[in-house]
């Protein structure tokens, strides 16, 4: 065991803040005065405040849940994203709109909310030379050194001219029990975080991945103080004990309907880690394109849109390594037998015909040898023990309309349902023989799930109620019900994302243990690199909290101000998150103002 430190000086800070000085960090509501053109359609009428005194109206607005501002004529205003009216704005009238949301008193301003947390009343600055130290093996030390360096760039994002100070918080020590850097479904992600009023911050964790979560929590508590030019943490001493509610917390991203660049995928993975998501479900291919290059199947990449819109095996290795450094598993999906028309460009013999391309042809062994080669090579590219084999939305019309397949069905005395079952069972067995466990979409369970191995995972998307049936049958389950956790459904609000609970209808503790968690899904029919992040964020943060925090954490009013702050935090970190309270997911800001008011 070694103790290794990296000294990272805070770049350009001013003067030390007395340790007992109280520095407000966005605790109060602030208002921006808007006049003239800027005051047009800035707020829908809520109720008249009965006064025109600005300070009294501020107080009244702060007390009303839906109030976002008021006019100088005394009219309180609500959210404007569904239209507004300004009939009360006579010449010379002005609007006052909130620029900062008010966090709930006593709740740590972090997303997702930690399991337990206690806070003090003292604000403390970070010392000019802030040090990160890791106790662990050489491999763990090197792993955490890169992570700490990345977090310091996030924390110390401003340049100023503060004088040096050695007082306050002097660094972070990370005490990590295990030398194991394997990231999987069973990885322990728990941590504790202790932030004193002076001295060293301590993060204690079983694994490096738990310690990484502790750094994320710490980073969200650090604010820049304009008056002193220093970085500060409010409400110390702080004690946090935290662990995830579910082991599988992911976002599906589809790179077939639209290609996403390698740089975008890395930024996407980084964004997952800020909300403590730990799975990138990479829906890498589909009917529209096959952008993955494989050495054992050299023609398969002919299914890509263009030669420039592909991922080489080396690209994949780079992405997987990057994801691991962010505590994120990469689980690829190769959806079969449906959603596979793009395979036919390079290997037409595995498809029913040139005019009827999917589902893949079950009547030839060439289909299964092709899938076997794919799984075998991907086993080396994707180290995770799970592989998603799809199985959804299988329209068997091409099987009955293709003479050769119809003859095969007749010779086997198979119905199309039997052939579907045969295909899934064969690919499932191939995956197991090559050392990978399988994940299938809900339809596979609906048709014949009870006949597959009990270590199979089913992902629910059609009906939340199916989840209870899956775990009652002894199978593990991932929830992604499309009515509330599909990010491409732009009218689903963050409140609906937040209300969704994987345990709905599941009360037996043994069955609850089989619910692994969930995924929000970003299908890319109308999403490419230009609008990906403002479609995903901040709504995905609502699901992230339900997957991480205790089941009792479900109050939308308490979450609302923390979500506002988290959206602004993402924007500061280069993640283009859309305004929180809009009715179209990725709509533009409705007015001038602070990030915290939109």
Secondary structure, DSSP 4 states (H G I P E B T S, - for coil): -EEEEEEEEPSS---PPPTT-----S-S--EEEE-GGGGTT--EEEEE-S---HHHHHHHHHHSTT--EEETTSEEEE--TT----TT--TT--EEEE-S--PPTTS-S-SSPPSEEE--SEEEEEEEEEEEEEEE-HHHHHHHHHHHHHHHHHH------PPP---SEEEEEEEE-------STT----EEEEE-SSEEEEEEESSHHHHHHHHHHHHHHEEEETTTTEEEEEEESEEEEE--S-SEEEEEEE-SSS---HHHHHHHHHHHHHTT--EEEEE-B-SS-B-B--STTTTGGGGSSSTTS-B-HHHHHHHHHHHHHTT-EEEEE---SSS-TTHHHH-GGGBS-SS---SB-TT-HHHHHHHHHHHHHHHHH--SSEEE----S--THHHHHSHHHHHHHHHHT--HHHHHHHHHHHHHHHHHHTT-EEEEEHHHHHHHGGGS-TT-EEEE-S-THHHHHHHHTT-EEEE--HHHHBTT-TT--HHHHHH--TTTT---HHHHTTEEEEEEEE--TT--TTTHHHHHTTHHHHHHHHHHS-TT---HHHHHHHHHHHHHHHHHTT--PPPTT-TTSSPPPSSSS-GGG-
